[in-house]
Amino acid sequence: MAGADRSCLPEPGPVSTIRFPAVRFTRLSSGLAMRTVEHPGLPVVSFLLVMTAGSASDPVGQAGLAALTADLLDEGSKHRTALELHAAIDQIGGRFGTEVGPDATTVSLTTLSRSATEGLALLAEIVGCPRFDKADVSRVLELRRSRLRQLSKVPGAVAERVFLETLYPSHPYGHVGIGTDASLSGLTVSHVQQFHQDAYQLGSATLIAVGSLTHDGFVEAAEQAFAEIPVRPVSDAVVVNPIDLEMAGPPSARLVLVDRPGAVQSELRVGHVAAARCTPDYYALLVLNIVLGGQFVSRLNLILREEKGYTYGVRTAFDFRRAPGPFTFQGSLQSGATVEALQEVVAQMEAIGGSNPVTMTELSLARAALTNGFASGFETASQVARAVGRLVLHGLPEDYYDRFVGQVEAVDQTAVTAAAMAHLQADRSVAVIVGPAELVAGDLHLLKLGDPKLVST
């Protein structure tokens, strides 16, 4: 653009007013909780069934069971084979999906609004009476174990797994959702059936319906589809409430090294157990993260990429879960710069809450990054449905999205500094390195984290 000053970032523009569509709460005659949103426009409806049992609900020694169970849902029902089930979904132009996070399992189906009744009936059939054929369970298990063997060669996946295992030893958050080869090798069809019986009870579930249909139309379709599925509480054997989770104990190590001989890059993870989603410092932590490592012009990315040339890019994030989740720095950096990069990460974590607090320029850019594109997250029925799902999962107020921009813009320098002092704890961080031991091991003493724990993959 002619006349543009490319030596500095443009000033952020004004933020549009956000009005999230009205969410109506009802409870079906069966007892199932339901939330509906009228979203006129395209003739599309999106359904989500949110169940508060995720990978943290995996029984001890059976990591990956929640994700395996969800993966098997569309492998046929008691009334149809997998081919017949998918043919029925295709016939109404539907798209089915599952997502398993630490705190919840979400089953979704999007279809045309004229097929809302058929879509909800299929969703109820898939969740309520899955087939769980022994041959299907064995096949999907082998596919997931094969995927794990592939992931064992991917530095980022290895770093993520080792980081969680180190940060959350003997804790439900201490494993990735897919599980491990050892845990999957011991799973059988009976384990899947039992987990479904224990966890897939609708007493703690919420059905979300969004799209080009009226509230009453959604409720009528849901009453018909879910009439035959009993609504019972989840088994006491399944942890679905974060209050029931034990507090995470100390990490199993402060420094972990996974040797990758000859690697030209080291994959790094640095962090600690931080805050839950319910923290009153939530908005200040969002801004803090953007300044520290949450966008391209963040401090850590500018230093490690732009100034030093060690990496193509790094990032940080607070994983806000129902119970305290991790704060994580992650990135791939030149192996020869591994120790120096780790020192820089720790130094910046300390400085932002002390000697080098956030500046007004950084604050302005961070608030703009969080608010300027906020409205674009609610354009489609699926996006709105997922947004309602977050309200449900974390018990957020109905006007949360309407107030989000104002809450972010109200965050000042004092709030960011206080949040950094309370929730960034460099002195108890864990560092995981997946890189060449022959190149990095000699300087690890400079980190003052003790002797490294050597882990093999």
C-alpha positions, 0 to 999 in steps of 0.5 A, a space after each residue: 500500500 502506497 504511503 504505508 509505514 512498514 516500520 511499525 505495526 498498524 494501530 488496532 481499530 475499534 471493536 464491534 459490539 458482540 451480541 451472542 444469540 439467545 440461549 434457551 434452557 429446557 429439560 426434556 420429559 426424560 430429564 435430559 438437559 437441553 439448550 437451543 439457539 435459533 440461528 437463521 440463515 443457511 438451512 443447517 442445524 448442528 447438534 452437540 451432546 456434551 458429556 462431562 467424562 473425558 480422558 481424565 475419566 480413564 480408569 487407572 491403567 486404561 489410558 485411552 479408553 475414553 477416546 477409544 470408546 468415542 472412536 467406536 461409536 460410529 462402527 455400527 449400532 444394535 440396529 445397523 451395521 457401520 455401513 448402514 449407519 453411515 449411509 443413513 448419515 450421508 442420506 441426510 447430508 450429515 456430518 458426524 464427529 467425536 471429540 475427547 478432551 481431558 474434561 469432556 466427550 462431545 458427539 456432534 452431528 450437523 445436517 440440513 434443517 429439514 432433516 433435524 428429526 432424522 439427525 437427532 434420531 441418528 445421534 441418539 442411536 449412535 450414543 445410546 446403543 452402539 454395537 461394539 462388535 469384537 472384531 471392530 474393537 480389535 481393528 480400531 485398537 490396532 489402528 490406534 496402536 499403529 498410530 501410537 507407533 507413528 507418533 513415537 517418531 514425532 518429536 512434538 508428540 513425544 515431548 507432549 506425552 513426556 511433559 504431561 507424564 512428568 507434570 502430572 504423575 499419578 494424576 488423571 491429567 497425566 496422559 494424552 488422550 490416545 493413551 499408550 501402547 501398553 495401556 491399549 494392549 490390555 483393553 478389550 471389548 468388555 472394557 469398552 462396554 463397561 466404560 460406555 455403561 458407566 460414562 455415557 449416561 445422560 444424567 450429566 449430559 447436555 444436548 445442544 441444538 443450534 440452527 435454522 429451526 425454532 426453539 420449539 421445533 428443536 425440543 419437539 425433535 429431541 423429545 421424539 429422538 431421545 424418548 427411549 434412552 433413559 437418563 441416569 446419573 454417571 457411575 461413581 466409578 467415573 470421575 466427572 467433577 473436577 472437585 473430585 480430582 486430587 490436587 496435582 502433586 510435585 512433578 516426577 522430575 524438573 528436567 527430562 531429556 529424550 535422546 534423538 541422536 543427530 537431530 538438528 532441532 530440539 523439541 522443547 516443553 517448559 511449564 508447570 501446573 497453573 490455573 483452572 478455568 474458574 480462576 478470577 484472573 482468567 482475562 488477565 491471564 489471556 492478555 498475559 499469554 498473548 504478550 509472552 508467547 501467544 502471538 507472532 509479535 510476542 516477546 518470546 517469538 520476537 527474541 528467539 525467532 526474530 532476534 536470535 534466529 533459533 526457530 521458525 516460531 514458538 508459542 505459549 498457552 494456558 490450558 484452562 481445564 475444569 481443574 488446574 491445567 498446565 501453562 506450556 511453552 513449546 517450540 522447535 529450536 536449533 539443537 545447539 541453542 537448546 540450553 540458551 533458549 531454555 534460559 531465555 524462556 525462564 528469564 522472560 517468565 520471571 521478568 514479565 511479573 517483575 523487572 520487565 512488566 507489560 508495556 502499554 503498547 504490548 497491552 494494547 496489541 494483546 487486547 486487540 488480538 483477543 477482541 478484534 476477531 472475536 465475533 468471527 467465532 460465531 458465524 456458523 451454527 457449528 461455531 455457535 453450538 461449540 460456544 454454547 458447549 463451553 458455557 455448559 462445560 465450565 458453568 459460565 454465565 449466559 452473558 459471558 460472550 456479550 461481556 468478553 470484549 469489555 472484560 478484556 479491555 478492562 485488563 490493565 498493566 497492574 492486573 497483568 503483572 499481578 496475574 504473572 506473579 500469581 500464576 507464572 512460576 518459573 522456579 518450579 517449571 519442568 523442562 522437557 527436551 527431545 533432542 541430541 544428548 551428545 550436543 545438549 547434555 554437557 550444558 544442562 547443568 547451567 539450567 540449575 534444574 538438577 541432573 536430567 532424567 533420561 527417558 527413552 521412547 
